[in-house]
C-alpha cells in the first residue's frame, strides 16, 4: 500500500509565477525523493512603485513515502 504525503511551499521570483513554481519545486527536490507532482494553490505578487516586484506561487507538492 502506498502513502502520499504533501507539503506546501511558496516560490518567489522576480520573473514570473511559473519561475516561482519551478524554484519551489527545485528546492523541494533537493531533499525529497519520489516527488510525483504538485498543485498550484494560489498566485500573488508584491508590488513596489506600481510595478510587480516579486511573483509568489503557493504550491502543494505530492511525494510517495518510502518504507
For each residue, the residues with C-beta under 8 A, 3 or more apart:
1:
2: 64 65
3: 64 65
4: 36 62 63 64 65
5: 62 63 64 65
6: 60 61 62 63
7: 28 32 60 61 63
8: 41 58 59 60 61
9: 24 27 28 58 59 61
10: 20 24 56 57 58 59
11: 19 20 21 22 23 24 25 27 56 57 59
12: 20 23 54 55 56
13: 16 17 19 20 23 54 55 57
14: 53 54 55
15: 19 20 55
16: 13 19 20 55
17: 13 20 21 43 55 56 57
18: 21 22 57
19: 11 13 15 16 22 23 55
20: 10 11 12 13 15 16 17 23 24 43 55 56 57
21: 11 17 18 24 25 38 40 57 59
22: 11 18 19 25 26
23: 11 12 13 19 20 26 27
24: 9 10 11 20 21 27 28 38 57 59 61
25: 11 21 22 28 29 35 38 59 61
26: 22 23 29 30
27: 9 11 23 24 30
28: 7 9 24 25 31 32 35 61
29: 25 26 32 35
30: 26 27
31: 28
32: 7 28 29 35 61 63
33: 63 66
34: 63 64 65 66
35: 25 28 29 32 38 61 62 63
36: 4 62 63 64
37: 61 62
38: 21 24 25 35 59 60 61 62
39: 59 60 62
40: 21 43 57 58 59
41: 8 58 59 60
42: 57 58
43: 17 20 40 55 56 57 58
44: 56 58
45: 52 53 54 55 56
46: 52 53 54 56
47: 50 51 52 53
48: 51 53
49: 53
50: 47
51: 47 48
52: 45 46 47 55
53: 14 45 46 47 48 49
54: 12 13 14 45 46
55: 12 13 14 15 16 17 19 20 43 45 52
56: 10 11 12 17 20 43 44 45 46
57: 10 11 13 17 18 20 21 24 40 42 43
58: 8 9 10 40 41 42 43 44
59: 8 9 10 11 21 24 25 38 39 40 41
60: 6 7 8 38 39 41
61: 6 7 8 9 24 25 28 32 35 37 38
62: 4 5 6 35 36 37 38 39
63: 4 5 6 7 32 33 34 35 36
64: 2 3 4 5 34 36
65: 2 3 4 5 34
66: 33 34
67:
